[in-house]
Amino acid sequence: MSLLITDGSEPLTTTDVKAWAKIENSDEDTLVSSLITLCRHEIESYTKMVLCNQTWRTFYQFDYAKTIFYSPRMTATSVSVDVDGTTLTVDTDYLFNSNTGRLKLKNEYGSDSEITITWTVQTTLSAQSALKQALLDLVIYRFYNRGTSDMPNLVREVINKYRVFNV
């Protein structure tokens, strides 16, 4: 199970959304701010990419030996691994591929071992502008179509280009 530990600043501001949506008053700034965060999380979950820098923590305790793990989001730039409270050393105890977010432990640990992995995930600049625009469009769609959970086709088409599938 992976938990989001720290979340960076939002890629959009309330002012950005209000200007694009032509919202003139500040009565619903709280709603707009909440929609920015909720829609960002939805896009990040769907694409497995991030729109702001984040830190994730994954906890494992197994009934079987597992040595390969994947980052909860793509573009993990660094990782820290602890097994039963002891910090492991990169290259000596594990290998990490930042392109795929794949972590491989060099040793197998028993079922009573507790493995904690801390992932540092950063935004991908190549996808940033397109995903940011998709986020803006989704926030405005949800603002004007309250109570709907569907995603507009235009937004889905854009984010599908950046979607990563787990295999």
Secondary structure, DSSP 8 states (H G I E B T S, - for coil): -EEEEEE---SS-HHHHHHHHT--SSTTHHHHHHHHHHHHHHHHHHHS--SS-EEEEEEEE-SS---EEE-SSS-EEEEEEEETTEE--BTTTEEEETTTTEEEESS---TT-EEEEEEEE---HHHHHHHHHHHHHHHHHHHHSTT-----HHHHHHHHTT-----
